[in-house]
Amino acid sequence: MKQDHQQFRNAPFKELPAPLPAGERVIWQGKPTFKGLALRSFHIREVAIYFGLLVAWRLWSNWSHGVPPADTAISALWLVVPATSAIAVLAALAWLFRRAACYTITSKRVLFQFGVALPMTMNIPLSRIANAALKSYRDGSGDIPLRVSDDKRVSYLLLWPHIRPWGLRAPEPMLSSIPDAAGVAAKLAEALAGQPLPSAISLTQSGASGFEPDALPHSTVAA
């Protein structure tokens, strides 16, 4: 529908790759959060801790060997420079990946728009989603990995970081670090409930430790 496509022209998100067919409407559109990508996909916190430990070890080592304080400080600064550079590069990559990404849920499919150097789009029909899990974080953001019932294998490297971590054997596309994840999950569950599927579809809530479901906030829907 032309109006569904054009309603995003003045929005801060990407336009849809093509006008939606008649009868299909956009339910939600959004991007990953910069904080989520920086911390959970590019692991800036872990890199900062690693360099912090190196600086502390260098200071302690020089002090224990009787190195003058001025020389000790200069020696530690040689680690601060690469640490700052590494964190800046990771932050820039997180910003670029967020800028290039856009997730869209319609009444018929989930669209992934991504790619920093080469923009790409992946369409997942709702009828192909076998299961969706929700992992929430303290700030309200979260991840929604999608288990796709399709013979075609999803490329883990091509889709990263919009894919469930460490799922190398059975890669699952993922709405990564989206704000108000619980609200988005509810909208996705509602869209899935309206699909005439031959098998059951459910959206499961998982705890902070992983994606294994521990509750079912939405009832299982079967055709």
C-alpha positions as CSV (number, residue, x, y, z in Angstrom):
1,M,0.0,0.0,0.0
2,K,1.5,3.3,-1.0
3,Q,0.5,5.2,2.2
4,D,2.2,2.5,4.3
5,H,5.4,3.0,2.4
6,Q,5.4,6.8,2.4
7,Q,4.6,7.3,6.0
8,F,8.3,6.7,6.8
9,R,9.7,9.2,4.3
10,N,9.9,11.9,7.0
11,A,10.9,9.5,9.8
12,P,14.5,9.0,11.1
13,F,14.5,5.5,9.7
14,K,15.1,4.0,6.2
15,E,12.4,3.8,3.7
16,L,11.1,0.3,2.9
17,P,12.9,-1.2,-0.1
18,A,9.6,-1.2,-2.1
19,P,6.0,-0.2,-1.6
20,L,4.0,-2.8,0.3
21,P,1.5,-5.0,-1.5
22,A,-2.2,-4.2,-1.1
23,G,-3.5,-5.3,2.3
24,E,-0.1,-5.3,4.0
25,R,0.6,-2.7,6.7
26,V,3.6,-1.7,8.8
27,I,3.2,-2.6,12.5
28,W,6.5,-1.4,13.8
29,Q,9.8,0.0,12.6
30,G,13.0,0.7,14.6
31,K,16.7,0.5,15.0
32,P,19.1,-1.1,17.5
33,T,20.3,1.1,20.3
34,F,23.8,2.4,20.1
35,K,24.5,1.4,23.7
36,G,23.3,-2.2,23.1
37,L,25.4,-2.7,20.0
38,A,28.5,-1.1,21.6
39,L,28.3,-3.1,24.8
40,R,26.8,-6.5,23.7
41,S,27.9,-6.8,20.0
42,F,31.2,-4.9,20.0
43,H,32.0,-5.6,23.7
44,I,33.4,-2.2,24.5
45,R,33.1,-2.8,28.2
46,E,35.3,-5.9,28.1
47,V,37.9,-4.1,26.0
48,A,38.0,-1.2,28.4
49,I,38.4,-3.6,31.4
50,Y,41.2,-5.5,29.6
51,F,43.2,-2.4,28.9
52,G,42.5,-1.1,32.5
53,L,44.0,-4.3,33.9
54,L,47.0,-4.0,31.6
55,V,47.5,-0.4,32.8
56,A,47.2,-1.5,36.5
57,W,49.6,-4.4,35.9
58,R,52.1,-2.0,34.3
59,L,51.9,0.5,37.1
60,W,52.3,-2.2,39.8
61,S,55.2,-3.9,37.9
62,N,57.1,-0.7,37.5
63,W,56.5,0.3,41.1
64,S,57.6,-3.0,42.5
65,H,60.8,-2.8,40.5
66,G,61.6,0.7,41.8
67,V,61.0,2.6,38.6
68,P,60.6,6.4,39.3
69,P,57.0,7.6,39.4
70,A,57.5,9.9,36.3
71,D,58.7,7.0,34.2
72,T,56.0,4.7,35.6
73,A,53.3,7.2,34.5
74,I,54.9,7.6,31.0
75,S,55.0,3.8,30.6
76,A,51.3,3.5,31.5
77,L,50.4,6.2,29.0
78,W,51.7,4.1,26.2
79,L,48.9,1.7,27.0
80,V,46.2,4.4,27.3
81,V,46.8,5.6,23.7
82,P,46.0,2.2,22.1
83,A,43.2,1.6,24.6
84,T,41.5,4.9,23.6
85,S,42.0,4.2,19.9
86,A,40.5,0.7,20.2
87,I,37.5,1.9,22.1
88,A,37.0,4.8,19.6
89,V,37.1,2.4,16.6
90,L,34.6,0.0,18.2
91,A,32.3,2.9,19.1
92,A,32.5,4.1,15.5
93,L,31.7,0.7,14.2
94,A,28.7,0.4,16.5
95,W,27.5,3.8,15.3
96,L,27.9,2.8,11.6
97,F,26.1,-0.6,12.1
98,R,23.3,1.1,13.9
99,R,23.0,3.8,11.2
100,A,22.8,1.2,8.5
101,A,20.3,-1.0,10.3
102,C,16.5,-0.9,10.3
103,Y,14.0,-3.5,11.4
104,T,10.4,-3.5,10.2
105,I,7.5,-5.7,11.2
106,T,4.5,-5.8,8.9
107,S,1.3,-7.8,9.0
108,K,3.0,-10.3,6.6
109,R,6.7,-10.3,7.3
110,V,9.8,-9.1,9.2
111,L,12.3,-7.1,7.2
112,F,16.0,-6.7,8.1
113,Q,17.7,-3.8,6.3
114,F,21.5,-3.7,7.1
115,G,24.9,-3.5,5.6
116,V,27.5,-0.6,6.1
117,A,29.4,-1.0,2.8
118,L,26.8,-2.9,0.8
119,P,23.1,-2.3,1.8
120,M,21.0,-5.5,1.9
121,T,17.5,-6.5,2.8
122,M,16.3,-9.8,4.1
123,N,12.5,-10.7,4.2
124,I,11.2,-13.3,6.6
125,P,7.5,-14.1,6.1
126,L,5.7,-14.5,9.3
127,S,4.5,-17.9,8.1
128,R,8.1,-19.0,8.2
129,I,8.8,-18.0,11.8
130,A,8.6,-21.2,13.9
131,N,9.4,-19.4,17.2
132,A,10.5,-16.1,18.6
133,A,12.2,-15.6,22.0
134,L,12.6,-12.4,24.0
135,K,15.6,-11.5,26.1
136,S,15.2,-8.2,28.0
137,Y,17.7,-6.0,29.7
138,R,17.5,-3.6,32.6
139,D,17.2,-0.5,30.5
140,G,14.1,-1.9,28.7
141,S,15.9,-2.8,25.5
142,G,16.2,-6.4,24.4
143,D,16.8,-9.0,21.7
144,I,14.2,-11.0,19.7
145,P,15.8,-13.9,17.9
146,L,13.6,-15.6,15.2
147,R,13.8,-19.3,14.5
148,V,13.0,-19.7,10.9
149,S,11.5,-22.9,9.5
150,D,13.2,-22.9,6.1
151,D,15.6,-25.2,4.3
152,K,17.8,-22.2,3.3
153,R,20.5,-21.6,5.9
154,V,21.0,-18.0,7.0
155,S,24.6,-16.7,6.8
156,Y,25.9,-16.0,10.3
157,L,28.7,-13.7,9.1
158,L,26.6,-11.9,6.6
159,L,23.9,-11.0,9.0
160,W,26.0,-10.3,12.1
161,P,25.3,-8.5,14.5
162,H,21.6,-9.0,13.7
163,I,21.7,-12.6,14.6
164,R,21.6,-14.7,17.8
165,P,25.0,-14.9,19.4
166,W,26.9,-18.2,19.0
167,G,24.1,-19.9,17.1
168,L,26.5,-21.2,14.4
169,R,24.8,-24.5,13.8
170,A,21.3,-23.1,13.4
171,P,21.7,-19.3,12.9
172,E,18.6,-17.3,13.9
173,P,18.1,-13.7,12.6
174,M,17.6,-11.4,15.6
175,L,16.1,-8.0,16.2
176,S,19.1,-6.9,18.2
177,S,19.2,-4.4,21.1
178,I,15.9,-2.8,20.2
179,P,14.3,-0.2,22.6
180,D,11.1,-1.2,24.4
181,A,11.7,-4.8,23.5
182,A,8.6,-6.1,25.5
183,G,6.3,-3.8,23.5
184,V,7.8,-4.9,20.2
185,A,7.5,-8.5,21.3
186,A,3.8,-8.0,22.0
187,K,3.3,-6.5,18.6
188,L,5.2,-9.4,16.9
189,A,3.2,-11.9,18.9
190,E,-0.1,-10.3,17.8
191,A,1.1,-10.4,14.2
192,L,2.0,-14.0,14.4
193,A,-1.3,-14.8,16.0
194,G,-3.1,-13.6,12.9
195,Q,-1.2,-15.9,10.6
196,P,-3.0,-19.0,9.3
197,L,-0.2,-21.4,10.1
198,P,-0.3,-25.2,10.0
199,S,1.8,-25.4,13.2
200,A,1.9,-23.7,16.5
201,I,3.7,-20.3,17.0
202,S,4.7,-18.9,20.3
203,L,6.7,-16.0,21.6
204,T,8.7,-16.9,24.7
205,Q,10.3,-14.7,27.4
206,S,13.8,-15.6,28.5
207,G,15.9,-14.5,31.5
208,A,19.1,-12.5,31.4
209,S,21.2,-15.6,31.4
210,G,20.3,-16.8,28.0
211,F,17.6,-17.4,25.4
212,E,16.2,-20.6,26.9
213,P,12.5,-19.8,27.6
214,D,11.3,-19.8,31.1
215,A,7.8,-18.3,30.6
216,L,5.1,-17.8,28.0
217,P,3.7,-14.3,28.2
218,H,1.5,-15.0,25.2
219,S,-0.5,-18.1,24.6
220,T,0.4,-20.5,21.9
221,V,-1.5,-20.0,18.7
222,A,-2.4,-22.7,16.3
223,A,-4.4,-22.6,13.1
